């Protein structure tokens, strides 16, 4: 999976993957689901879930490196600043024929509009956190998060 999804598909994902609430236990359950998916596929990923500034879940699978934590921070910063997934923000700039870095001038060591960070959005409240995967090519990081969110939200009614 290397093709970038179209912007309308990325927007539709965000519109459909919305919570009615998000607790510490939800973070544990969602994080555990992501870990299970990664284990089943033997994926070398780091997984991070936050509500605001508080890290509620973190797990690093075999094959990850300390740099995965840096990527998580940089991707999360994009979601927190722009309110959309890191892949969507990068795609907006690609569609305009530029790059996120060139268009925004934001520091590369602080922001990365690469796929893998997705907003945790509460209906009628907005973005309250992030769920992030790092370790695969960016479209695959994003797809893993979306798959887990679809399963989680489909199974819990959140």
C-alpha positions as CSV (number, residue, x, y, z in Angstrom):
1,X,0.0,0.0,0.0
2,X,1.9,3.0,-1.2
3,X,-0.7,5.2,-3.0
4,X,-2.0,8.2,-1.0
5,X,-5.7,8.1,-0.5
6,X,-7.6,11.0,-2.0
7,X,-8.5,14.0,0.3
8,X,-12.2,13.3,0.2
9,X,-11.6,9.7,1.5
10,X,-9.4,11.0,4.3
11,X,-12.1,13.6,5.3
12,X,-14.8,10.9,5.2
13,X,-12.7,8.7,7.5
14,X,-12.6,11.6,10.0
15,X,-16.3,12.3,9.7
16,X,-17.2,8.7,10.4
17,X,-14.7,7.8,13.2
18,X,-16.1,10.0,15.9
19,X,-16.5,9.0,19.6
20,X,-19.3,9.9,22.0
21,X,-16.8,9.9,24.9
22,X,-13.3,8.7,25.5
23,X,-12.0,7.4,28.8
24,X,-8.8,5.9,30.1
25,X,-10.3,2.5,29.7
26,X,-11.1,3.3,26.1
27,X,-7.5,4.2,25.5
28,X,-6.4,0.9,27.0
29,X,-8.9,-1.1,24.9
30,X,-8.0,0.8,21.7
31,X,-4.3,0.5,22.3
32,X,-4.6,-3.2,23.1
33,X,-6.5,-3.7,19.9
34,X,-3.7,-2.0,17.9
35,X,-1.1,-4.1,19.7
36,X,-3.1,-7.3,18.9
37,X,-3.3,-6.3,15.2
38,X,0.4,-5.5,15.1
39,X,1.2,-8.9,16.8
40,X,-0.9,-10.9,14.4
41,X,1.0,-9.3,11.5
42,X,4.4,-9.1,13.2
43,X,4.5,-5.3,12.6
44,X,7.4,-3.3,14.1
45,X,5.3,-0.3,15.3
46,X,5.1,2.0,18.2
47,X,1.6,2.9,19.3
48,X,0.6,6.0,21.3
49,X,-2.7,7.3,22.5
50,X,-3.2,10.7,24.2
51,X,-5.9,12.8,25.6
52,X,-4.7,16.4,25.5
53,X,-1.2,16.4,26.9
54,X,-1.6,13.2,28.8
55,X,-0.3,10.0,27.4
56,X,-2.8,7.3,28.2
57,X,-1.2,4.4,26.3
58,X,2.1,3.6,24.8
59,X,3.6,0.4,23.4
60,X,6.7,-0.3,21.3
61,X,6.8,-3.6,19.4
62,X,10.0,-5.5,18.6
63,X,11.8,-3.9,15.7
64,X,11.0,-0.3,16.7
65,X,13.7,2.2,17.6
66,X,13.8,5.3,19.8
67,X,13.3,7.5,16.7
68,X,9.7,6.1,16.5
69,X,8.9,8.2,19.6
70,X,10.2,11.3,17.8
71,X,8.0,10.6,14.8
72,X,5.0,10.1,17.1
73,X,5.6,13.5,18.7
74,X,6.0,15.3,15.4
75,X,2.9,13.7,13.9
76,X,0.9,14.4,17.0
77,X,1.9,18.1,16.8
78,X,0.4,18.3,13.3
79,X,-3.0,16.9,14.6
80,X,-3.0,19.1,17.6
81,X,-2.3,22.2,15.5
82,X,-4.5,21.6,12.5
83,X,-7.2,19.3,14.0
84,X,-6.9,16.7,11.2
85,X,-5.0,13.5,10.6
86,X,-1.3,14.0,9.8
87,X,-1.8,12.2,6.5
88,X,-4.7,14.4,5.5
89,X,-2.7,17.6,6.3
90,X,0.2,16.2,4.2
91,X,-2.2,15.3,1.4
92,X,-3.7,18.8,1.3
93,X,-0.3,20.2,0.5
94,X,0.6,17.4,-2.0
95,X,-2.7,18.2,-3.8
96,X,-1.7,21.8,-4.0
97,X,1.7,20.9,-5.6
98,X,3.8,21.7,-2.6
99,X,5.0,20.2,0.7
100,X,3.8,20.8,4.2
101,X,7.3,21.9,5.1
102,X,7.6,24.5,2.3
103,X,4.0,25.8,2.7
104,X,4.0,26.2,6.5
105,X,7.6,26.9,7.3
106,X,7.1,25.0,10.6
107,X,10.2,23.4,12.0
108,X,10.8,19.9,10.7
109,X,12.1,18.7,14.0
110,X,8.7,19.6,15.6
111,X,6.1,18.8,12.9
112,X,5.7,15.9,10.5
113,X,2.7,15.8,8.1
114,X,3.3,12.1,7.6
115,X,0.6,9.5,8.0
116,X,0.0,7.8,11.3
117,X,-1.6,10.3,13.7
118,X,-5.4,10.5,13.8
119,X,-7.6,12.8,15.9
120,X,-9.7,11.4,18.6
121,X,-12.8,13.5,18.0
122,X,-15.8,13.6,20.4
123,X,-19.2,14.5,18.8
124,X,-20.2,18.0,19.7
125,X,-16.8,18.6,21.5
126,X,-14.1,18.4,18.8
127,X,-10.6,16.9,18.9
128,X,-9.6,15.9,22.4
129,X,-6.6,13.7,21.6
130,X,-4.6,11.5,19.2
131,X,-4.0,7.9,18.3
132,X,-0.7,7.4,16.6
133,X,1.3,4.6,15.0
134,X,4.9,4.9,13.8
135,X,7.1,2.3,12.2
136,X,5.6,1.5,8.8
137,X,5.4,3.5,5.6
138,X,3.2,6.5,6.3
139,X,0.1,5.3,4.4
140,X,0.3,1.9,6.2
141,X,0.6,3.6,9.6
142,X,-2.5,5.6,8.8
143,X,-4.4,2.5,7.5
144,X,-3.6,0.5,10.7
145,X,-5.0,3.3,12.9
146,X,-8.2,3.6,10.8
147,X,-8.7,-0.1,10.8
148,X,-8.4,-0.2,14.6
149,X,-10.7,2.8,15.0
150,X,-13.4,1.2,12.7
151,X,-13.3,-2.0,14.7
152,X,-13.3,-0.3,18.1
153,X,-16.1,2.1,17.3
154,X,-18.1,-0.6,15.6
155,X,-17.8,-2.9,18.6
156,X,-18.4,-0.4,21.4
157,X,-21.0,2.0,20.1
158,X,-18.9,4.9,21.2
